[in-house]
Amino acid sequence: MALAGREGLEKYRAVFEAASDGIALQYPGTWEIVDVNPAMCRMYGYSKEEIMHINPALLFSGEDPLAMEKAGARLQAAMSGHPQLFDWHARHRDGHTFWIQVSLKLMQIGPQAYVLSLVRDITDRKRIEQELHDSKISLEQAQQLAQLGTWRWDAINDVVTGSSEASRILGVDQPITQGEFIEIIHPEDRTRVAKAIRKAGESDVPFSQEFRFLRSDGSVLWVHSVGKTVFEDGRPLYSFGTIQDITDRKRFEQELQESETILAQAQQLAHLGSWRWDVQRDVLKMSDEGYRIMGLKPGEIGLNYSRFLGFIHPDDRGEMEKAITATVNEGLMYRQVHRLVRLDRSVRWIQCEGKMISTEDQPAVMLGTMQDITEIKNAERAVEDARAQAELFLDLMGHDINNMNQVALGYLEMALNKLHRGEQIGPADVVLVEKPLETLESSSNLIRNVKKLQRARSENMATQAMDIGEVLTWVKDRALHAPGRDITIDYRPAYGFRVMANELIWDMFSNIVTNAVKHSDPKKPLHVRIAVDRVFEAKQEYYRVSVEDNGPGIPDDTKRQIFSRLQHGRGRPRSGGLGLYLVSTLASQFHGRVWVEDRVPGDHTRGSRFVVMLPALRAEDANSDAEARA
């Protein structure tokens, strides 16, 4: 480069003085600085006079690898006509170092040749480069820790490149094509992933897939990859995304799934379910076996506290609520045995346990288990029933039937003795035959009721939809034909009151009406009133059947025992018939109840009222029954 003429020198001087970068002129060979501009002086902190007389070596840090010898080599090359551009470490007058970019060129000014040095402070650029480098290192380290790499597919050149972590995950150390990428996907996943990649390359639909890779060493890796394609003029330009090694997570998921399967199988074998109740959000989560215990398919319905209580038998619900409330408020662990009523009306015995897990004295969640102990209860009940039935049969044979036989034998002996004396048996002696017949009929009725009781307690009697109205109409007609009695039955037939029961429901209501006839004064008219009402208890619909009479009534102390011919654990059964005990047994079997009260409240001498409550048949139950019968 050469400058000639006064005008050229003036222009050079103007640019020289105004330049924002540092400029210095040096003699070739000696490095002597012959001129510097103001920017150079500001950059180094020296005056022009100082910098022109300073040893040039003091302007550089001299630190390896930027030693002075290398600076000399750069100057030598520039003097040989080879321009130089390089980064260098400079030293300020106050001693601190900073980065500069140096451009060296040989320049001819008039007859003299100089080395022109253009110096730019690049400290900020170097800081940014260092920050970018540090950021890149941090990113690579973070990707390595997270096993997360980045990738980019150049759609135009069909080249897939990735970060170092992506290369490690894939087991590929060089760019590959998209086809080669798809080929290393596990064969069982390949079609699905290729379809998703193709779809992402044809539309603006993000790519997100979990799949397996076959690495060159034969190992299999699970990865999760997400990506998106950038388009230009409707054509894919490139795709970018991430790929994460999720092999450990998949292994943990598999182990967890196997553990949960084993737990579910163990729960099913033990009929033991587990549950978790978020008290604050009122969300109840149940294991699959817990749902099955409730008669539901796993996850069939969402559960909360009130919905769960709805499955508890009405007679047990109050105690259950008390136990749960005490657990929530006082942190006590509860254990309850209660009955659970399924949607199909079947009843299961459940042992339920729960415990609060609280944080900062605030109720958080309750954890617990529920075990179906119906079979245990049935076994206990079977043993108890067997013992009770043995006592019953012994009592019937040794007391009731024996007494009846003694009465019949007494009258028959009286008739036989009369005949032995040669006397005639006339109309006045008809009682000698009627009484034995009457007692034998009572004995036969007692035996029939025992058989019905055995049937009622059998698990094999299936229930079906039955109309109470039809049953009561039949009972009324049968009772009105009682010989030698003045009986009026006030009952207006009404139909459509459907319940789930079996054929013994006819005996249940017949025994109640027969009891009113049997225990009333045969010399007085008997008035019986039968009514059916629809009532609701605990949000459940029931049919309330009342049978009241104007007979002698039942004293209060007798009311408490009238249905308890065979009360478990209360000692020896008392004598008498089995009719009302059969009524109580059947009402319980049909998930209802029966009681007796005064027809006129407070005055038992003015007649009795027997009340039977049976659950109303819901539409879905009726449909299920119809399908089962079909």
JOMODA-V737985 format. One record per residue. N is the residue number from 1. RES is the residue in three letters. PSI is psi as a letter, one per 20 degrees, with the letter a starting at -180 (* if undefined). NEAR is the number of other ideal C-beta (glycine too) atoms within 12 Angstrom. Layout:
N|RES|PSI|NEAR  N|RES|PSI|NEAR
This chain:
1|MET|p|21  2|ALA|q|18  3|LEU|p|24  4|ALA|q|15  5|GLY|q|12  6|ARG|g|11  7|GLU|g|11  8|GLY|h|17  9|LEU|h|17  10|GLU|g|13  11|LYS|g|15  12|TYR|g|28  13|ARG|h|19  14|ALA|g|13  15|VAL|g|19  16|PHE|g|29  17|GLU|h|19  18|ALA|i|14  19|ALA|q|24  20|SER|h|18  21|ASP|q|26  22|GLY|p|37  23|ILE|p|37  24|ALA|q|42  25|LEU|p|34  26|GLN|q|36  27|TYR|p|24  28|PRO|q|27  29|GLY|g|16  30|THR|i|15  31|TRP|j|29  32|GLU|p|21  33|ILE|p|34  34|VAL|i|25  35|ASP|q|29  36|VAL|q|36  37|ASN|r|31  38|PRO|h|22  39|ALA|h|26  40|MET|h|39  41|CYS|g|27  42|ARG|h|21  43|MET|h|34  44|TYR|i|35  45|GLY|j|21  46|TYR|q|28  47|SER|r|16  48|LYS|g|24  49|GLU|g|12  50|GLU|g|18  51|ILE|h|35  52|MET|i|24  53|HIS|j|15  54|ILE|q|25  55|ASN|o|18  56|PRO|h|32  57|ALA|h|19  58|LEU|i|22  59|LEU|i|38  60|PHE|q|35  61|SER|h|24  62|GLY|j|22  63|GLU|p|16  64|ASP|q|11  65|PRO|j|14  66|LEU|l|25  67|ALA|r|17  68|MET|h|24  69|GLU|h|15  70|LYS|h|23  71|ALA|h|32  72|GLY|h|24  73|ALA|h|18  74|ARG|g|30  75|LEU|h|36  76|GLN|h|20  77|ALA|h|21  78|ALA|g|32  79|MET|h|26  80|SER|j|18  81|GLY|j|17  82|HIS|o|16  83|PRO|q|22  84|GLN|q|28  85|LEU|o|20  86|PHE|r|27  87|ASP|q|25  88|TRP|r|36  89|HIS|o|29  90|ALA|r|38  91|ARG|p|28  92|HIS|r|24  93|ARG|h|20  94|ASP|i|10  95|GLY|i|12  96|HIS|q|14  97|THR|q|22  98|PHE|r|30  99|TRP|p|30  100|ILE|q|36  101|GLN|p|26  102|VAL|p|38  103|SER|p|27  104|LEU|p|36  105|LYS|q|30  106|LEU|p|29  107|MET|p|31  108|GLN|o|20  109|ILE|o|24  110|GLY|c|15  111|PRO|i|9  112|GLN|p|19  113|ALA|p|24  114|TYR|r|34  115|VAL|o|42  116|LEU|p|40  117|SER|o|46  118|LEU|p|33  119|VAL|p|38  120|ARG|p|28  121|ASP|o|28  122|ILE|k|26  123|THR|g|22  124|ASP|g|15  125|ARG|g|17  126|LYS|h|22  127|ARG|g|15  128|ILE|g|14  129|GLU|g|16  130|GLN|g|16  131|GLU|g|14  132|LEU|g|14  133|HIS|g|14  134|ASP|h|14  135|SER|g|14  136|LYS|g|17  137|ILE|g|15  138|SER|g|14  139|LEU|g|21  140|GLU|h|23  141|GLN|g|17  142|ALA|g|20  143|GLN|h|27  144|GLN|g|21  145|LEU|g|14  146|ALA|i|23  147|GLN|l|25  148|LEU|o|29  149|GLY|r|38  150|THR|q|30  151|TRP|r|37  152|ARG|p|27  153|TRP|o|37  154|ASP|o|22  155|ALA|h|25  156|ILE|g|14  157|ASN|i|15  158|ASP|m|20  159|VAL|p|21  160|VAL|p|36  161|THR|r|27  162|GLY|r|35  163|SER|r|30  164|SER|h|23  165|GLU|h|26  166|ALA|h|38  167|SER|g|25  168|ARG|g|24  169|ILE|g|35  170|LEU|i|37  171|GLY|k|24  172|VAL|p|28  173|ASP|j|15  174|GLN|q|13  175|PRO|q|21  176|ILE|r|25  177|THR|r|19  178|GLN|h|32  179|GLY|g|17  180|GLU|h|18  181|PHE|g|35  182|ILE|h|30  183|GLU|h|20  184|ILE|j|32  185|ILE|q|33  186|HIS|p|24  187|PRO|h|17  188|GLU|i|13  189|ASP|i|25  190|ARG|g|22  191|THR|g|16  192|ARG|g|20  193|VAL|h|32  194|ALA|h|24  195|LYS|g|19  196|ALA|h|29  197|ILE|g|37  198|ARG|g|20  199|LYS|g|21  200|ALA|h|31  201|GLY|i|28  202|GLU|i|18  203|SER|r|16  204|ASP|k|15  205|VAL|p|20  206|PRO|q|21  207|PHE|p|32  208|SER|o|21  209|GLN|q|33  210|GLU|p|26  211|PHE|r|34  212|ARG|q|27  213|PHE|q|39  214|LEU|o|25  215|ARG|r|23  216|SER|h|17  217|ASP|j|12  218|GLY|i|10  219|SER|q|17  220|VAL|p|23  221|LEU|p|35  222|TRP|p|30  223|VAL|q|42  224|HIS|p|28  225|SER|p|40  226|VAL|q|26  227|GLY|r|37  228|LYS|q|25  229|THR|p|31  230|VAL|p|23  231|PHE|q|18  232|GLU|o|11  233|ASP|k|7  234|GLY|i|11  235|ARG|q|13  236|PRO|p|28  237|LEU|g|19  238|TYR|r|26  239|SER|q|38  240|PHE|q|28  241|GLY|a|32  242|THR|q|32  243|ILE|p|41  244|GLN|p|37  245|ASP|o|33  246|ILE|k|27  247|THR|g|23  248|ASP|g|16  249|ARG|g|19  250|LYS|h|21  251|ARG|g|16  252|PHE|g|14  253|GLU|g|16  254|GLN|g|16  255|GLU|g|14  256|LEU|g|14  257|GLN|g|14  258|GLU|g|14  259|SER|g|14  260|GLU|h|18  261|THR|g|15  262|ILE|g|14  263|LEU|g|21  264|ALA|g|23  265|GLN|g|16  266|ALA|g|18  267|GLN|h|28  268|GLN|g|23  269|LEU|h|13  270|ALA|i|22  271|HIS|l|25  272|LEU|o|28  273|GLY|q|38  274|SER|q|31  275|TRP|r|35  276|ARG|p|25  277|TRP|o|35  278|ASP|o|21  279|VAL|g|27  280|GLN|h|17  281|ARG|i|15  282|ASP|l|20  283|VAL|p|19  284|LEU|o|34  285|LYS|p|25  286|MET|q|34  287|SER|r|33  288|ASP|g|26  289|GLU|h|29  290|GLY|g|37  291|TYR|g|31  292|ARG|h|25  293|ILE|h|35  294|MET|j|37  295|GLY|k|24  296|LEU|q|25  297|LYS|q|14  298|PRO|p|21  299|GLY|j|15  300|GLU|h|17  301|ILE|q|18  302|GLY|q|17  303|LEU|q|29  304|ASN|a|21  305|TYR|g|27  306|SER|h|18  307|ARG|h|21  308|PHE|g|37  309|LEU|h|30  310|GLY|h|24  311|PHE|i|39  312|ILE|p|34  313|HIS|p|31  314|PRO|h|28  315|ASP|i|20  316|ASP|i|25  317|ARG|h|26  318|GLY|g|17  319|GLU|h|22  320|MET|g|33  321|GLU|g|23  322|LYS|g|19  323|ALA|g|29  324|ILE|g|36  325|THR|g|22  326|ALA|h|21  327|THR|g|30  328|VAL|g|29  329|ASN|h|18  330|GLU|i|17  331|GLY|j|21  332|LEU|q|20  333|MET|p|21  334|TYR|q|29  335|ARG|p|22  336|GLN|q|32  337|VAL|p|26  338|HIS|r|36  339|ARG|q|29  340|LEU|p|40  341|VAL|o|30  342|ARG|r|26  343|LEU|h|23  344|ASP|j|25  345|ARG|i|33  346|SER|q|25  347|VAL|p|33  348|ARG|q|34  349|TRP|p|29  350|ILE|p|37  351|GLN|o|28  352|CYS|p|42  353|GLU|q|26  354|GLY|q|33  355|LYS|p|28  356|MET|p|29  357|ILE|o|20  358|SER|q|20  359|THR|p|12  360|GLU|l|6  361|ASP|j|10  362|GLN|p|14  363|PRO|p|25  364|ALA|f|20  365|VAL|q|25  366|MET|p|37  367|LEU|q|26  368|GLY|r|34  369|THR|q|31  370|MET|p|41  371|GLN|p|33  372|ASP|o|35  373|ILE|k|27  374|THR|g|26  375|GLU|h|16  376|ILE|g|19  377|LYS|g|23  378|ASN|h|19  379|ALA|g|14  380|GLU|g|17  381|ARG|h|21  382|ALA|g|18  383|VAL|g|15  384|GLU|g|19  385|ASP|h|25  386|ALA|g|17  387|ARG|g|18  388|ALA|g|29  389|GLN|h|27  390|ALA|g|17  391|GLU|h|25  392|LEU|g|35  393|PHE|h|25  394|LEU|g|17  395|ASP|g|26  396|LEU|g|32  397|MET|h|19  398|GLY|i|18  399|HIS|f|21  400|ASP|g|30  401|ILE|h|27  402|ASN|g|19  403|ASN|g|21  404|MET|g|29  405|ASN|h|23  406|GLN|h|19  407|VAL|g|25  408|ALA|g|27  409|LEU|h|19  410|GLY|g|19  411|TYR|g|27  412|LEU|h|25  413|GLU|h|18  414|MET|g|22  415|ALA|g|26  416|LEU|g|18  417|ASN|h|16  418|LYS|g|19  419|LEU|h|16  420|HIS|h|11  421|ARG|j|11  422|GLY|j|8  423|GLU|q|15  424|GLN|q|11  425|ILE|o|21  426|GLY|a|12  427|PRO|h|10  428|ALA|i|12  429|ASP|j|20  430|VAL|h|15  431|VAL|h|20  432|LEU|h|27  433|VAL|h|23  434|GLU|g|19  435|LYS|g|24  436|PRO|g|26  437|LEU|g|20  438|GLU|g|19  439|THR|h|27  440|LEU|h|22  441|GLU|g|16  442|SER|g|27  443|SER|g|26  444|SER|g|17  445|ASN|g|27  446|LEU|g|34  447|ILE|h|23  448|ARG|g|22  449|ASN|h|36  450|VAL|g|30  451|LYS|g|21  452|LYS|h|31  453|LEU|g|36  454|GLN|h|24  455|ARG|g|22  456|ALA|h|33  457|ARG|i|29  458|SER|q|20  459|GLU|i|19  460|ASN|i|10  461|MET|o|22  462|ALA|q|19  463|THR|q|32  464|GLN|r|25  465|ALA|p|31  466|MET|q|33  467|ASP|o|27  468|ILE|h|43  469|GLY|g|26  470|GLU|g|24  471|VAL|g|40  472|LEU|h|39  473|THR|g|26  474|TRP|g|26  475|VAL|g|34  476|LYS|g|31  477|ASP|h|20  478|ARG|g|21  479|ALA|h|34  480|LEU|i|22  481|HIS|j|16  482|ALA|p|23  483|PRO|p|10  484|GLY|j|10  485|ARG|q|24  486|ASP|n|19  487|ILE|p|31  488|THR|p|22  489|ILE|o|34  490|ASP|o|21  491|TYR|p|30  492|ARG|o|14  493|PRO|p|22  494|ALA|p|21  495|TYR|r|16  496|GLY|j|18  497|PHE|n|32  498|ARG|p|32  499|VAL|r|43  500|MET|o|33  501|ALA|a|39  502|ASN|a|25  503|GLU|i|20  504|LEU|i|33  505|ILE|h|41  506|TRP|g|28  507|ASP|h|35  508|MET|g|44  509|PHE|h|45  510|SER|g|36  511|ASN|h|41  512|ILE|g|43  513|VAL|g|45  514|THR|h|34  515|ASN|h|37  516|ALA|g|41  517|VAL|g|35  518|LYS|h|26  519|HIS|j|28  520|SER|r|29  521|ASP|o|18  522|PRO|i|17  523|LYS|i|9  524|LYS|q|17  525|PRO|q|17  526|LEU|p|33  527|HIS|p|25  528|VAL|p|38  529|ARG|p|27  530|ILE|p|39  531|ALA|q|27  532|VAL|p|34  533|ASP|q|20  534|ARG|p|23  535|VAL|r|23  536|PHE|p|15  537|GLU|p|19  538|ALA|l|22  539|LYS|j|13  540|GLN|p|25  541|GLU|p|22  542|TYR|q|30  543|TYR|p|40  544|ARG|o|29  545|VAL|p|42  546|SER|p|32  547|VAL|o|44  548|GLU|q|32  549|ASP|r|39  550|ASN|k|29  551|GLY|a|33  552|PRO|i|24  553|GLY|r|30  554|ILE|p|32  555|PRO|q|16  556|ASP|g|18  557|ASP|h|9  558|THR|h|20  559|LYS|h|22  560|ARG|i|15  561|GLN|i|21  562|ILE|h|32  563|PHE|j|33  564|SER|l|25  565|ARG|h|33  566|LEU|l|36  567|GLN|p|21  568|HIS|p|21  569|GLY|j|12  570|ARG|k|14  571|GLY|b|12  572|ARG|p|16  573|PRO|q|29  574|ARG|q|21  575|SER|r|19  576|GLY|a|27  577|GLY|r|32  578|LEU|j|38  579|GLY|g|36  580|LEU|h|40  581|TYR|h|36  582|LEU|g|40  583|VAL|g|43  584|SER|g|32  585|THR|g|38  586|LEU|g|42  587|ALA|g|35  588|SER|g|26  589|GLN|h|34  590|PHE|j|38  591|HIS|k|31  592|GLY|b|37  593|ARG|r|27  594|VAL|q|36  595|TRP|r|26  596|VAL|q|36  597|GLU|r|25  598|ASP|p|27  599|ARG|g|28  600|VAL|o|16  601|PRO|p|14  602|GLY|i|11  603|ASP|n|17  604|HIS|i|23  605|THR|i|16  606|ARG|k|20  607|GLY|r|31  608|SER|r|39  609|ARG|o|32  610|PHE|p|43  611|VAL|p|30  612|VAL|p|44  613|MET|p|32  614|LEU|p|40  615|PRO|p|38  616|ALA|q|34  617|LEU|p|33  618|ARG|r|20  619|ALA|g|13  620|GLU|h|14  621|ASP|h|26  622|ALA|g|23  623|ASN|g|16  624|SER|h|22  625|ASP|g|24  626|ALA|g|15  627|GLU|h|12  628|ALA|h|15  629|ARG|h|13  630|ALA|*|7
